């Protein structure tokens, strides 16, 4: 009995350890499918996340009406900035930079909303949206600078300061019509991207004939021309005057003599 109890005491911790080991195996076996499923779910999430940027990139190829109007306003605002900086020293009495500042203060809300709309647009294509917006704004400024270089600063400033002055007199409603309604604005907008859902039609350029320089002359055509040219006739030698006929002297008939006096 004592040995049996001792064996029971000895076997009880062993059984407990064995049962714990079996239970651990069962728990691990049950957890394996769930653990295997979780990585699959985790892998599926990045796939879905990757699909979203792809869809966003497709919509970044064109503008919504709000984004299109935002670009038009920023084009105007950037042009006024370039005019203010380039023409301030050339025509200080017309105060072009003050016109730019007045426009910015008067339409601060519209300018700020337009910047936010463009940054949101650049977020659709991924990457650093703020940096893409800064690059976009720099390119707009470069366009105006190139225009000034082409037509000359004197003409550029004389023309575009008047545009800046007219812009400062516009109301917010005028600007919304000007930037978002081509038909009522009576002008055609220039933009870096087309409107979404609008088919862009391009017509081929008409053929242009380019003047070509004449082919370089060679010695062969000169020889051919020499062959074709009529031979020059040498001037005939001057004719000698005809000899005068000899004058025969009258002779006295034979047997007659001439008496000399």
C-alpha angles and dihedrals in degrees: 000000000000091000091047092051090047090051090049091050090049095047096047096070089043091053091047091052091046092048090049090050092050091047090051091051091049091049091047091048091052091047095051097075091046091048090049091049094051095061088048090053090046090051091049092054095060088047090056091044090052090051092058096060089048091056090044092051090056092056091046090069091076141028131252113224090260093051092046091052090046091056091049092053092047090049090056093044093048092048090054090051092053091046090050093051098041099040102038093089094036097050107013093159090066092053099217094174091053088054089055092049093048091051092049093051095043095049099030094132094051092047092048093048091048092052090050091049092052093047089051089051092053090050088066092066093051129235126075105341095188092053091047090051092050090051090049092051091048091053091052089054091048090054091057092045092052090050090055090050092051100048097029128256095260093059092036094055094042091054104036098044086064089052091051091050091051091048093057089059094056121106123224089257090052090053093050090053093044095050101033108031115055094175097055092035090056096222141096117245123225113213138166092233134029125246114270112257094019117115112227114217120196124190121213116252114254115255113270122206112221119208112241128207115246116262116265112266120243132197093253096071088049090057091048090050089051090054093050095046111097114251114254115242116231113236112261116251113262110266116243114240112258115262115255114246114257114255113228117217117229111251125209115249117258117270093027123103129198116230115223118218 
